[in-house]
């Protein structure tokens, strides 16, 4: 399915109504500038926040330095 699109100037003029439309229909809206997509407006649906919480993670060590072979265990 191809998202509907609207030029940024028209989006600016109709912003509040378009926000209501996207929320009501659930259909994304792509905002363009000079014919190129620059943003996508999507509705927030119940349950999205719960999914985001499950995708959070914390880096517990240095991710730049290479690992020693022994750190890979059976994968080395």
Secondary structure, DSSP 8 states (H G I E B T S, - for coil): ---EEEEHHHHHHHHHHHHHHHHHH---EEEEETTEEEEEE----TTHHHHHHHT-----S-SSS---GGGGGGG-
